Amino acid sequence: MTVESREIPRKGWDPLPYEGCVGVVGRVLVREEELFVAELRFAEHATVHEHPGERDTIVVCLAGAGFTSVGDEMTQLREEQQIRWPKGTRHRLWTENTTMTTLMVEGTSVHFGS
């Protein structure tokens, strides 16, 4: 067996390239056909625009706190919590008077069980 080592796809902290995203920078850690992992940093009053996801997604709050909406529901997201966005469901992630760092895991095999 050979161990494969490679660089992460996007090392730099770049602003998210989507209209409606404000105050959020990210870096891509894994980009595979069935798995995508990114780390996002939110400034105060930052937002990822509302949109439907192409895959099931788990978002883990690594530091700080913010908010998320899934469909018509809104909830706070705090450090050491995770939320899940089902594929095709409108969702949004934002901060108000806090900062937040999240790990976003998207995949065709993401399971939504405990």
C-alpha positions in Angstrom: 0.0 0.0 0.0 1.2 3.5 -0.9 0.3 6.5 1.3 -0.8 9.4 -0.9 -0.1 12.9 0.4 -1.3 16.0 -1.4 -1.8 19.7 -0.8 -5.3 21.0 0.2 -7.2 22.4 -2.8 -7.3 26.0 -1.6 -4.9 27.0 1.1 -5.6 30.7 1.2 -8.4 32.4 3.0 -10.4 33.9 0.1 -13.7 35.8 0.2 -16.6 33.5 -0.8 -17.2 34.1 -4.6 -21.0 34.3 -4.4 -23.2 37.3 -4.8 -24.8 38.0 -1.4 -21.9 36.6 0.7 -20.5 39.4 2.9 -17.7 39.2 5.4 -17.0 35.5 5.0 -13.6 34.0 4.0 -13.0 30.3 3.4 -10.5 27.7 2.4 -11.2 24.4 0.7 -9.7 21.4 2.6 -11.2 18.5 0.5 -12.7 18.5 -2.9 -13.7 15.0 -4.1 -16.5 13.8 -6.4 -18.6 12.8 -3.4 -17.1 14.9 -0.6 -16.4 18.6 -0.1 -15.0 20.0 3.2 -14.3 23.7 3.8 -13.5 25.9 6.7 -15.3 29.3 6.9 -14.6 32.3 9.0 -17.3 34.9 9.6 -16.7 38.4 10.7 -19.3 40.3 12.7 -22.4 41.0 10.6 -21.3 38.5 8.0 -23.6 36.3 5.9 -23.8 33.4 3.4 -26.8 34.2 1.2 -29.9 32.0 1.3 -29.7 29.2 -1.3 -30.7 25.6 -1.8 -27.8 23.1 -1.4 -26.8 20.7 -4.0 -25.8 18.0 -1.4 -26.6 17.1 2.2 -24.5 19.3 4.4 -23.3 19.3 8.0 -22.0 22.5 9.5 -19.9 22.3 12.7 -19.3 25.5 14.7 -15.7 25.4 15.8 -15.5 28.8 17.5 -17.8 31.7 18.2 -21.5 31.8 17.4 -24.0 32.7 14.7 -27.3 31.8 13.2 -28.7 29.6 10.6 -32.0 29.2 8.8 -33.3 26.0 7.2 -36.4 26.5 5.2 -38.6 28.8 7.4 -36.9 27.8 10.7 -34.1 29.9 12.3 -31.8 28.8 15.2 -28.6 29.9 16.9 -25.5 28.0 16.2 -22.8 27.9 19.0 -19.3 26.5 19.4 -19.3 22.7 19.5 -22.8 22.4 17.9 -23.6 21.2 14.5 -26.6 21.7 12.2 -27.7 19.8 9.1 -29.0 21.1 5.8 -30.9 18.6 3.6 -30.1 18.7 -0.1 -32.4 21.1 -2.0 -33.6 22.9 1.1 -33.0 26.7 1.3 -30.5 27.6 4.0 -28.5 30.6 5.2 -25.7 31.1 7.8 -24.8 34.5 9.4 -23.4 36.4 12.4 -24.6 39.5 14.1 -22.4 40.9 16.9 -20.1 37.9 17.0 -17.5 36.1 14.9 -17.7 32.4 14.0 -15.5 29.7 12.4 -17.2 26.7 10.9 -16.3 23.4 9.2 -18.7 22.6 6.3 -19.0 19.0 5.1 -21.0 18.3 2.0 -21.4 14.9 0.5 -23.6 12.4 -1.2 -22.9 10.0 1.7 -23.4 12.4 4.6 -25.7 10.6 7.0 -28.2 12.6 9.1 -28.5 10.0 11.9 -27.1 10.5 15.4 
